[in-house]
Amino acid sequence: MDIPSQYNLDSYHYDLPEESIAQHPTDHRDKSRLLVYDSVTGKINDQTFSDIIDYFQPGDLIVVNDTKVFPARLIGKKETGGRAELLVLEYPNTVKSISGGNKEKFSQAEVVGLTKSSKRLKVGQKIIFSASFSAEIIDQLPGNKMKVLLTFPGDIEQAFDNYGQMPLPPYIKRENGETLQDRNRYQTVFASETGAVAAPTAGLHFTDDLLLKMRKKGVKLARLTLHVGYGTFAPVREQDIRNHNIHSEYVTVSGKTAEEINKTIRDGGRVWSVGTTSVRSLEFAADSKGIVHEVSDWCDLYIYPGYEFKVVKNVITNFHLPGSSLLFLVSALIGRENLLNCYRHAVAGDYRFFSYGDAMLILGNS
C-alpha cells in the first residue's frame, strides 16, 4: 500500500552539503542570518537575526523555553584504565548524602545514561572521573541505556560543572572535547531551569540587548520550561511517519504564563513561539478551544502534517535534520513543500544549519 507523500519518510529528505553544518556559533548571537517566510504570500526574505525586531509590534508576546543545559557528558576511565564516557540523560532530582572518609561529605544519585567504551560495560563496573567522583553500573536497560549510581563530593550541580562537558549534538565535532565558547554559547541568555541535555536552539540567537529593545517596543516575554531530552536526536525509522514513537519530555507551563498568552490573544496581540520546544509545549497545554492552561507533566505530543494547531501561528526556529520529527512539526505548520522550498533556498544561499546554525522566522496568518 502506497504511503501518502506527507506521511512518507522519504519525502522529508533534502540534500545538505556537510560544510553547511555549523560547527561553531557566529561571533555574535544576533548576527546569525534569518530566513523569513511569509505563510500568506509565500515570499522568502533574507535578513540578519537582529532585524527580527522589525517584525514585532507593541502588544506581541514572545514565548521562550528557559530550560538550562547541564554538562551531562562525563569522560573518565574504567578501573582497568581504558577510556569510558557517560552521557547522563536526565538531571537527577533525588540526591542522598552518605558518609565519606576523612570527614569529606559525599552524595549519591541514581541516573539513566548512555555509556561508551571499547567494550560494553557490565553491571558492577565503574567509570572513574576523579579520585572522588565515580559512576557504577547497577542495571542494564532497554535501548542500550544503563542505570548508574553516581558518587561525588559536594552537590550534584558542582560535580557536573567541575567534571562534565556540554552534551553537544553528534554532528558537532570536537576532537578535544568542549571549548570555553561551547560552555557559554550552547546555552540561551534566558536559561535558568536546569535539566536539558540539548539546547532549545532557536533561543540561542537572542541577546540581552535585543531583549531590551523588544521591551522598549512594547513586546512582552513569557517563559515556559521543556527539558530537551536526547530523544530529540533519535532517528525516525518508520517509513510511515505516523507510526513513529515520539519521545517524551517534561513540560512546565505556569499559570502566569498561561494567562499572559490567553490575555495577549484576547487583546488582539500575536504570540510568537521561540523554537519547536515552545511550539510543542504550547500545543500540549492548550485545550480544543485554544485556551492555554497551567501544566506540569510529561509531554508526548507528536505533531506532523495534518495536525491542527490551536495556539501557534508565528514561530522562530532553526533548520532541522532531514527526516527528523522536528522537520515534520514545521511541515505541519506551513506545508512540506513550502518548507523544503525554504530549505533549498537556504542551502543555495549558504545558510548554516542545525544547532549552531542560522534561524528561520515563520510569519503566520495573523
Secondary structure by P-SEA (a helix, b strand, c coil): ccccccccccccbbbbccccccccccccccccbbbbbcccccbbbbbccccccccccccbbbbbbcbbbcccbbbbbcccccbbbbbbcccccbbbbbbbcccbbbbbbbbbbcccccccccccbbbbcccccbbbbcccccccccbbbbbbcccaaaaaaacccccccccccccccccccccccccccccccccccccccccccccaaaaaaaaaacbbbbbbbbccccccccccccccccccbbbbbbbbbcaaaaaaaaaaaaabbbbbbccaaaaaaaaaacccccccccccccccccccccccccccccccccccccccaaaaaaaaaccaaaaaaaaaaaaaacccccccccbbbbbccc
